Amino acid sequence: MRYFSGILHYTMALLIIIGLGIVPACGDSREVPGKITVATDATLVPMSFMNDRNRIDGFDRDLMDAVARQAGIQVEFVNVEWAGLLGGLSTGKYDAAISSITILEERKKKMNFTRPYLKSGLAIVVRKDQTGVQTLEDLINRKLMVGAQRGTTAYFFLKDHPAIRNVGYESYGHAVQDLIKGELDAVVGESTGTLYYKNKDKPVFEKIKLVGEILTDEYYGIAVRRDKTALLEALNRALTTLLNNGTVQRLHEKWDLGRAAVIPSGETPPG
């Protein structure tokens, strides 16, 4: 009887503790991990790309390194094709992702985002010798053939305009190459995409040009697994510090982003 009474008291105490929510859990989302896996699609220069040493490089890489260092977290980067990037984050394969990921309400249903670190947008690229293509209306009215990287906001932006003949590519660079060869009339992509060619591949840059106005306002954030709430808070604190102390501005200048992307100051992405 005393044995049963002891079990009963222990069980009741355990239930009370659980009810108070003070039982530690394995992999508690309130704990900041010491090391995280961060996915990126290293095909968009100068944001995230593979350099001559076969190392992930670019603005996004430098920013993530700085944020992690500020937060006291180690980072392991993984190069992932865009098609599997956000899905891998949603299924818990990666802890976070940084790859010029636009903050969208639809995406926020499956993952969390830090505050924005850049505001950019989509732009039209044509061959240097092309005339008569300056605006989105030109693409629509002339039913032109336009390339974009599959799964990106550029790709879905074109899908919203059925008159445009949309051609999907695995990377922005492949679309630009087909544009130069005359197989496309234009390419739509992140306005930062042409900066690499300007600085690193002048023979290509001399064959293309940006035309018209920036088509959209897109806010980039670091995507974080929904169950990693403490990680999200830690990254946000670190990112806020780097935005305030000029670190993000210095990286902006290092990678010569120019007017193609601006650093937001407390702006909230439109829902």
DADABEL-V942290 format. One record per pair of residues at least 12 apart in sequence whose ideal C-beta (glycine too) atoms are under 8 Angstrom apart, sorted by sequence separation. I is the first residue (numbers start at 0). J is the second residue. If there is no record, write none. Layout:
I|J + I|J
This chain:
45|57 + 46|58 + 47|59 + 84|96 + 100|112 + 123|135 + 145|157 + 174|186 + 44|57 + 45|58 + 46|59 + 47|60 + 63|76 + 102|115 + 154|167 + 221|234 + 41|55 + 43|57 + 79|93 + 84|98 + 174|188 + 193|207 + 248|262 + 41|56 + 85|100 + 123|138 + 171|186 + 247|262 + 39|55 + 41|57 + 60|76 + 77|93 + 84|100 + 193|209 + 79|96 + 81|98 + 166|183 + 171|188 + 175|192 + 221|238 + 99|117 + 145|163 + 147|165 + 149|167 + 171|189 + 145|164 + 147|166 + 148|167 + 149|168 + 190|209 + 39|59 + 89|109 + 99|119 + 142|162 + 143|163 + 144|164 + 145|165 + 146|166 + 147|167 + 148|168 + 149|169 + 242|262 + 39|60 + 55|76 + 85|106 + 88|109 + 89|110 + 139|160 + 142|163 + 143|164 + 145|166 + 146|167 + 147|168 + 148|169 + 171|192 + 175|196 + 88|110 + 138|160 + 140|162 + 142|164 + 144|166 + 146|168 + 148|170 + 242|264 + 55|78 + 139|162 + 148|171 + 190|213 + 39|63 + 85|109 + 139|163 + 147|171 + 179|203 + 85|110 + 135|160 + 138|163 + 37|63 + 148|174 + 147|174 + 179|206 + 187|214 + 146|174 + 175|203 + 179|207 + 189|217 + 49|78 + 178|207 + 157|187 + 121|152 + 146|177 + 156|187 + 35|67 + 121|153 + 146|178 + 175|207 + 63|97 + 153|187 + 62|97 + 121|156 + 153|188 + 153|189 + 35|72 + 37|74 + 39|76 + 41|78 + 60|97 + 146|183 + 151|188 + 34|72 + 35|73 + 36|74 + 37|75 + 38|76 + 39|77 + 40|78 + 59|97 + 144|182 + 145|183 + 151|189 + 31|70 + 33|72 + 34|73 + 35|74 + 36|75 + 37|76 + 38|77 + 39|78 + 40|79 + 42|81 + 59|98 + 144|183 + 145|184 + 146|185 + 147|186 + 31|71 + 32|72 + 33|73 + 34|74 + 35|75 + 37|77 + 38|78 + 39|79 + 40|80 + 59|99 + 144|184 + 145|185 + 146|186 + 147|187 + 148|188 + 31|72 + 34|75 + 36|77 + 38|79 + 40|81 + 143|184 + 144|185 + 145|186 + 146|187 + 147|188 + 143|185 + 145|187 + 141|184 + 40|84 + 39|84 + 218|263 + 38|84 + 138|184 + 138|185 + 218|266 + 220|268 + 38|87 + 103|152 + 138|187 + 38|88 + 47|97 + 218|268 + 47|98 + 101|152 + 124|175 + 46|98 + 47|99 + 126|178 + 132|184 + 46|99 + 125|178 + 126|179 + 132|185 + 216|269 + 38|92 + 62|116 + 124|178 + 38|93 + 43|98 + 126|181 + 129|184 + 36|92 + 37|93 + 43|99 + 36|93 + 37|94 + 38|95 + 39|96 + 198|255 + 36|94 + 37|95 + 38|96 + 39|97 + 40|98 + 156|214 + 197|255 + 35|94 + 36|95 + 37|96 + 39|98 + 125|184 + 156|215 + 35|95 + 37|97 + 38|98 + 125|185 + 194|254 + 124|185 + 125|186 + 194|255 + 32|94 + 123|185 + 124|186 + 194|256 + 123|186 + 124|187 + 152|215 + 194|257 + 123|187 + 124|188 + 122|187 + 152|217 + 191|256 + 194|259 + 121|187 + 122|188 + 193|259 + 81|148 + 82|149 + 121|188 + 122|189 + 81|149 + 82|150 + 121|189 + 122|190 + 124|192 + 191|259 + 81|150 + 120|189 + 121|190 + 124|193 + 190|259 + 191|260 + 81|151 + 119|189 + 120|190 + 122|192 + 189|259 + 190|260 + 119|190 + 122|193 + 119|191 + 134|210 + 135|211 + 133|210 + 134|211 + 127|205 + 132|210 + 133|211 + 134|212 + 127|206 + 129|208 + 135|214 + 126|206 + 127|207 + 126|207 + 127|208 + 125|207 + 126|208 + 124|207 + 125|208 + 124|208 + 124|209 + 125|210 + 123|209 + 124|210 + 122|209 + 123|210 + 123|211 + 80|169 + 122|211 + 99|189 + 122|213 + 123|214 + 99|191 + 121|213 + 122|214 + 120|213 + 121|214 + 119|213 + 120|214 + 121|215 + 120|215 + 120|216 + 121|217 + 120|217 + 118|216 + 119|217 + 118|217 + 118|218 + 119|219 + 117|218 + 118|219 + 117|219 + 115|218 + 116|219 + 115|219 + 116|220 + 43|148 + 115|220 + 116|221 + 42|148 + 114|220 + 113|220 + 112|220 + 113|221 + 112|221 + 112|222 + 113|223 + 111|222 + 112|223 + 110|222 + 111|223 + 110|223 + 111|224 + 110|224 + 111|225 + 110|225 + 101|217 + 102|218 + 106|222 + 109|225 + 111|227 + 101|218 + 102|219 + 111|228 + 101|219 + 102|220 + 113|231 + 100|219 + 99|219 + 100|220 + 111|231 + 100|221 + 113|234 + 114|235 + 100|222 + 113|235 + 116|238 + 97|221 + 114|238 + 96|221 + 97|222 + 113|238 + 114|239 + 95|221 + 96|222 + 116|242 + 42|169 + 43|170 + 95|222 + 42|170 + 43|171 + 44|172 + 95|223 + 114|242 + 42|171 + 94|223 + 95|224 + 42|172 + 94|224 + 93|224 + 116|247 + 95|227 + 91|224 + 94|227 + 88|222 + 117|251 + 88|223 + 89|224 + 91|226 + 95|230 + 88|224 + 94|230 + 85|222 + 122|259 + 95|234 + 117|256 + 119|259 + 119|260 + 118|260 + 119|261 + 46|189 + 117|260 + 118|261 + 117|261 + 118|262 + 46|191 + 117|262 + 118|263 + 43|189 + 45|191 + 116|262 + 117|263 + 48|195 + 116|263 + 43|191 + 44|192 + 115|263 + 118|266 + 43|192 + 45|194 + 44|194 + 45|195 + 44|195 + 115|266 + 45|198 + 115|268 + 45|199 + 44|199 + 66|221 + 63|221 + 72|230 + 72|233 + 70|233 + 70|234 + 70|236 + 102|268 + 104|270 + 70|237 + 66|234 + 69|237 + 67|237 + 66|237 + 69|240 + 66|238 + 69|241 + 66|241 + 65|241 + 62|241 + 65|246 + 62|247 + 65|250 + 62|250 + 61|250 + 58|250 + 61|253 + 58|251 + 61|254 + 32|227 + 35|230 + 58|253 + 58|254 + 57|254 + 28|226 + 31|229 + 32|230 + 58|256 + 28|227 + 29|228 + 30|229 + 31|230 + 28|228 + 29|229 + 28|229 + 31|232 + 27|229 + 31|233 + 46|254 + 45|254 + 45|255 + 45|256
